[in-house]
């Protein structure tokens, strides 16, 4: 299993805990990522949102791509999986910028291709917001342009949304044949696009049997395309404690609704848009990306056993959230990663 972590671009991951002791700052980010390399983490996922989805829209949120460029220069081993939203980046200019960041990092850049979901953010920034299937049509064309510029010189393209004539993108990325392309999505349009054009499928957290079914489906799609096997990642929130009771107490702490939290005003609206049972809804609201569903909560033995279930299902990368992040990542490394690597 490879272990990744979400870079704290929002200053935390908990909607009900206002101050997690992990501010959205370059100082905290760089210290965390450099320490993560030392204690065994393989990858960091840097989310791309201009507004703070966790702590409230008026709170700070770090820019993904300038942060990635800076991390490329101060880290040595971490894979940098950076989210990119095609409607926010012209593909030709993006291909040039990303190739340069990949070279700064020594070939450690990866992309998490995200077809945007936040209409209000796009409107605030004066950007076009495509409807659902149109987003994946744009992403398909966008990836064709980026991949073409990274693999051919010169490169021409005539599409519905983008047109290039004899374009040159030099130098190319160091990563061969290109930086890895991760993407997630559960619609038919998303899964078709990912199976054809990406290298890895990333999923929200869920039970092992649900994840196994999704992986089987994507493997079958990939085989039908005649392409090499994919990698599979899953988001999860981790709580490791000496006893199960301590772990459950922490779950209670982070899922206790805070009516004074900046994001609470959206809670009832969020509830109305889901079909989940209320207790599960509260957990889904409290921790993003369905992070509590995988059940990485409990003693080291219990968490290791749970991870083994996901590994058997086909997951080869866990994308972890924890809070407070530096302290909890140290704990997780000591209890889970270090023993696993030592045994191997």
VENVENMO-V494783 format. One record per backbone hydrogen bond with DSSP energy under -1.0 kcal/mol. NH is the residue of the N-H (numbers start at 1). CO is the residue of the C=O. E is the energy in kcal/mol with one decimal. If there is no record, write none. Layout:
# VENVENMO-V494783
<<NH CO E> <NH CO E>>
This chain:
# VENVENMO-V494783
<<2 316 -1.9> <4 318 -3.5> <5 43 -1.6> <6 320 -2.4> <7 45 -2.9> <9 7 -2.6> <11 8 -1.1> <15 286 -1.9> <25 23 -1.7> <29 25 -2.3> <30 26 -2.9> <31 27 -1.8> <32 28 -2.6> <33 29 -2.5> <34 30 -2.1> <35 31 -2.0> <36 32 -2.5> <37 33 -1.6> <38 34 -1.1> <39 35 -1.4> <41 36 -2.1> <42 3 -3.0> <43 3 -1.2> <44 79 -2.4> <45 5 -2.3> <46 81 -2.8> <59 56 -2.0> <62 9 -2.3> <67 63 -1.2> <68 64 -2.3> <69 65 -2.0> <70 66 -1.9> <71 67 -2.7> <72 68 -2.4> <75 71 -1.6> <79 42 -2.4> <80 108 -2.8> <81 44 -2.4> <82 110 -2.7> <83 46 -2.8> <84 112 -2.3> <88 85 -2.6> <89 86 -1.1> <94 90 -2.7> <95 91 -2.6> <96 92 -1.6> <97 93 -2.2> <98 94 -3.2> <99 95 -1.9> <100 96 -1.5> <101 97 -2.1> <102 98 -2.6> <103 99 -1.7> <104 100 -2.4> <105 101 -2.2> <107 102 -3.3> <110 80 -2.7> <111 180 -2.9> <112 82 -2.5> <113 182 -3.0> <114 84 -2.7> <122 118 -1.7> <123 119 -2.3> <124 120 -2.4> <125 121 -1.9> <126 123 -1.2> <127 122 -3.0> <135 131 -2.0> <136 132 -1.1> <137 133 -1.7> <138 134 -2.5> <139 135 -2.6> <140 136 -2.4> <141 137 -1.8> <142 138 -3.0> <143 139 -2.7> <144 140 -1.6> <145 141 -1.8> <146 142 -2.4> <147 143 -2.8> <148 144 -2.0> <149 145 -2.5> <150 146 -1.8> <152 148 -2.2> <155 167 -2.3> <157 164 -2.5> <159 162 -2.4> <164 157 -2.8> <167 155 -2.6> <182 111 -3.6> <183 200 -1.4> <191 187 -2.5> <192 188 -2.3> <193 189 -1.9> <194 190 -2.7> <195 191 -2.4> <196 192 -1.6> <197 193 -2.3> <198 194 -2.2> <199 181 -2.7> <200 181 -1.8> <201 231 -2.6> <202 183 -2.2> <203 233 -2.0> <205 289 -2.2> <211 207 -2.4> <212 208 -2.7> <213 209 -1.7> <214 210 -1.9> <215 211 -2.4> <216 212 -2.4> <217 213 -2.1> <218 214 -2.3> <219 215 -2.7> <220 216 -2.1> <221 217 -2.1> <222 218 -2.5> <223 219 -2.4> <224 220 -2.0> <225 221 -1.3> <226 223 -1.3> <227 222 -1.8> <231 199 -1.6> <233 201 -2.4> <234 317 -2.0> <235 203 -2.5> <236 319 -2.0> <237 291 -3.0> <238 321 -2.1> <239 296 -2.6> <241 298 -2.2> <247 243 -1.8> <248 244 -2.5> <249 245 -2.0> <250 246 -1.6> <251 247 -1.8> <252 248 -2.3> <253 249 -2.0> <254 250 -2.2> <255 251 -1.4> <261 258 -2.0> <264 261 -1.5> <266 263 -1.5> <267 264 -2.1> <270 266 -2.8> <271 267 -2.9> <272 268 -2.0> <274 271 -1.7> <281 277 -2.5> <282 278 -2.5> <283 279 -1.7> <284 280 -2.7> <285 281 -2.7> <286 282 -2.5> <287 283 -2.1> <291 288 -1.5> <293 290 -1.1> <295 292 -1.1> <297 295 -1.9> <298 239 -2.4> <303 299 -2.7> <304 300 -2.7> <305 301 -2.1> <306 302 -2.1> <307 303 -2.5> <308 304 -2.1> <309 305 -1.4> <310 306 -1.6> <311 307 -2.5> <312 308 -2.3> <313 309 -1.4> <315 310 -2.4> <316 232 -2.7> <317 232 -1.2> <318 2 -2.3> <319 234 -3.0> <320 4 -2.5> <321 236 -2.1> <328 324 -2.5> <329 325 -2.9> <330 326 -1.8> <331 327 -2.0> <332 328 -2.8> <333 329 -2.3> <334 330 -2.4> <335 331 -2.3> <336 332 -2.8> <337 332 -1.2> <338 333 -3.2> <340 336 -1.6> <341 337 -2.7> <342 338 -2.4> <343 339 -2.3> <344 340 -1.6>>
